[in-house]
Amino acid sequence: MIEIADDVRIDTAGEVRKVIAFHLSVAVTELTEDAKLTDLGADSIGLYEVIISLEEKFGITIDDRDAQRFVTVGDAIAFVKGEVGRFQGADRRPYC
């Protein structure tokens, strides 16, 4: 979990799963870490929508090279956690 204020914590993995579930029209329970995005129905447009939503939700940037590495749900979670963690304690707060 990521702490963004004294009493507020965010379940980053859960929030990433919600974004993926919304755009791919699948149940959050289907989104195991090793579930492949293509097996869940992600095409190029669906993946683009997921990327844009993750950028907006977490206040991060995901370039094309990084987006190509999103093969599984776990890949997306790990990337977002890494990016959000870079800003923890900085002036710029992710997930605003």
C-alpha positions, 0 to 999 in steps of 0.5 A, spaced: 500 500 500 502 507 498 501 512 503 499 519 501 497 522 507 497 521 514 491 517 515 490 515 507 493 509 504 491 506 497 491 499 495 495 500 489 494 493 486 487 493 487 486 500 484 490 497 478 485 491 478 479 496 478 482 500 472 483 493 468 477 490 470 473 496 467 476 497 461 476 490 459 469 488 462 472 482 466 471 481 474 476 483 478 476 476 481 479 474 474 485 478 475 490 474 478 497 477 477 499 472 472 493 473 468 495 475 461 491 481 458 490 479 451 487 472 454 482 477 458 480 480 451 485 486 451 486 489 444 490 495 442 485 499 443 483 496 450 490 496 452 491 504 450 484 505 454 488 502 460 494 505 460 491 512 459 486 511 465 492 509 469 496 515 468 490 519 470 489 515 476 496 515 479 499 521 476 504 518 472 507 517 465 507 510 461 511 511 455 510 506 449 516 502 451 513 501 458 506 499 455 509 494 451 511 490 457 504 490 460 503 482 458 500 480 465 496 484 470 502 483 475 506 487 470 501 493 470 501 492 478 509 492 478 510 498 474 505 502 477 507 501 484 514 502 482 512 509 479 508 511 484 513 509 489 518 514 486 514 520 488 512 518 495 515 523 500 516 528 494 513 534 493 508 531 487 503 527 490 501 521 485 494 519 485 491 526 486 
